[in-house]
Amino acid sequence: MPAQAWPLLVQQRIVGDGIGVFVLRWQGQVLATFAHRRLREKPPSGGVSVLAEAVVLEPALEAAALALLAELNWEGVAMVECKRDEANGGRPVLMEINGRFWGSLQLAIDAGVNFPALLAACAGGTVPTPVRRWRIGTRLRWSWGDRDHLLIVGRAAWRCGGLVALVRVWWAWRSTIGAARAEVLRRDDPWPGLLEGWRWLQRR
């Protein structure tokens, strides 16, 4: 590497599902938790979530995440992000702590944990009732990002296996969408989604 690149941060590549543990911690008390797994990302090798699902928060993972935030004396919202290491039996490996609202925030809201409202109540001096349950299986899809995922995977499939491989990729992609809610395009507020779609088409 050239001298201008230093100092470097070298991190082992972990292959496996991404997991997010969402937490609201206020004055030493845990007021909300939530967990999701990434079904698809952009780029596919690891990046922003384009299809995610609300899942059960495993006790061991919850304990580790809360212990980490307690050690940091964390105040506010955070997402403790991990990846399951497929090479080591699915062991969760810490990636980072997002110390702000995260991209998949809408999934938590749709599943029943409204982190912005809870944080606003805390900031206003009202300690809300802790929220530790949510609707498991709720799915959220960033539609245009998911299409980018399909384009990336589809091009690779076409180069390696032609039409048959491309059809298999498309079928696998389509079959996992299920009843996912749109992250940006919402019936009660369609303009952000329409604008995003127009800009996506312009880039193509």
N, C-alpha and C positions, 0 to 999 in steps of 0.2 A: 504494500500500500504506500502511496506517496506520503511525504511528511505532513502535508496539509490535512490528511485524514485523521491524524492522531489528536487526542487519545481515542481509542476504539473501545466499544462495548461488545464483547463476544458472548453470545448466548447459545446454548445447545438448542437445536431444533427439536421440538416435541410434536409428534404426529398423533392426533386424536381429537375427540370432540372438545369444543370449548365450553366452559361452564362459567356462569357468573353468579356470585353471591352478592345480592344487593342488601345494603344495611342503612338504617337511619339510627344514629347513636347521638344522644343528647344528654349532657350533664351526667355522663357515666351510665346512662340507662339505654338499653336497646329497645327502640320503639317500633321498629318495623324490619322485617327480613323478607327476602324473596329469592328465588333461584330460577335460572333458565339455562337451557343448553342451546348451542348454536347448531342448527341443522344444515345450514349453508352459509358460506362466507364469500366475500369479495375482497381480494382474489381467493380462489378456492383453497389455496395452500395455507391461508390464514389471514384474516383481515376483519373488516367490518361485517357484522351480522346482517344477512339479508333474509333469513328465515330462522326464527327462533321459537322455542316452546317453553312454557312454564312447567317446571318439574318439581318433584319433592326435594326438599333440601335435606341431604343426608346429614345425620347428627354429627358424624366425625368431621365433615367438611364445615359445617356450621360452627362447631367448637373451635376449629383451627382459625377460621376467618375472624370470629369474634375475639379470640385471644390475641390475634395480630393487631386488630384495631384498638383493643384495650391497652396493649403495650405501647401503642403510639398515642394514647390518650385522645383518640379521634373524636371530633365534634362535627356532626352534620352527616351528609350522605356519602356513601362510598360504594364502589363495586370492586370486590376482590375477585379478580379474573384468574381462572386456572385453565389448564388443558389436561385431558386424560392422556397419560403416556401409554399408548397401545403396546409399546415394546416391553413395558413393565407391569402388565396386568391391569392397565387402566388406572394406575396410581395418579391422583391429582397433583399437578405441578404448578406452583404459583407463577403467573406471568407478570402481573402488575396490580396496583391499586389505582382505580380511577377515582380521584378525589373531587368529582363533580357529577352532575347528571350525565347519564350515559346514553348512547344511541338507541338502545332497546328499552328506554324508559317507558314508552307507550305500552309495551307488553305488560309490564307490571301494573300499570293503571288499568288496562283492559281486564287483567286477571283479578283485580280487586284491591291492589295496594297502591294508593295514590300518594307517592312520595312527595311531589311538590306541595300538595295540600297539607300533608303532615309536617313537612319542614316549615312551611309558612306559619302554621299554628304554633310550632315551637318558637320561631323567631318573634311571634307576637305575644309570647308569654303564657300560652296555653299548652299544657302538656297533654297530648292526645292519648286515647286508649291505645295500647300497643296492638299492632296488627301483625299476626304471625301465621295467618292462613290465606290461601288464595285458590283460584280455580285452576287445578292441575290440568294440563293439556291444552290450555289456551295458546294459540299460535299467532304470531305477528310476522308479516311479510313486507319487506321494502320492495315493492313491485319492480321498479326500474333497476335497482341494484341486483335483484334476482335475475332479471333478464341479462344483465351484464355477466353474471355468473354463468348463465347458460351459454352465452356467446363464447366465453373463454373455454369452457369445457367442450362445447360443441365443435369449435375449431380444432382442438386437439384430437377429438375423436375422429373427425373427418380426415385429418392428416394420417392418423394411425390405422383406422379401420374402415374408412369410407362410409357409404350410406348406411349400412347395417349398424355400425357403431354409433353413428349420429342419431339414428332412430331410437336406439336403446338408451342413449343419454337423455334424449328429449322425453321418453316415456318415464324414466326414473325421476327426472326433474318434475314432470307434471303430476305424477302420482303422489308426491310427498307434500304438495301444497295443502290439500285437504280443505278444512274450513278456516284457513288462516285469514286474519283480518288485515286489511291494508294499513300500513303504517302512516302514509301521508294522505292518500286519497280517501276522504271521509265524506259520507253523504251529507252530514250537517255542516261541513265546511270544505267544499270541493276545490276551491281555487288554488290552494297550495299544490295539491296533487295534479291539477290540470296544468299549472305553470311548470311543474317539474317534468311532466310528460312532454310538453312542448320543447323545453330545453334539451331533454334527452334526444328527441328526434332531430333537433338542429345539429347536435354533435355527430349524428350518423349521416 
